[in-house]
């Protein structure tokens, strides 16, 4: 993982943004922005989304593996 301070995987292997639990409500500082951009550009599945506005989503709750 290119930005382990920003992203993690739950037990089911689903990646999520740790600082705000995938709500898009926490702004990045300059250092985190560098790591975010690297991860965003190199994500092989293009699963990382970015926006200037919060996402319309409930906070992500990591799931357990079944």
LINDASUL-V27032 format. One record per residue. RES is the residue in one small letter. SS is DSSP state (h for helix, s for strand, l for the rest). Layout:
res = {RES:RES}
ss = {SS:SS}
This chain:
res = {x:x:x:x:x:x:x:x:x:x:x:x:x:x:x:x:x:x:x:x:x:x:x:x:x:x:x:x:x:x:x:x:x:x:x:x:x:x:x:x:x:x:x:x:x:x:x:x:x:x:x:x:x:x:x:x:x:x:x:x:x:x:x:x:x:x}
ss = {l:l:l:l:l:l:s:s:s:l:l:l:l:l:s:s:s:l:l:l:l:l:l:l:l:l:l:l:l:h:h:h:h:h:h:h:h:h:h:h:h:h:l:l:l:l:l:l:l:l:l:l:l:l:l:l:l:l:l:l:l:l:l:l:l:l}
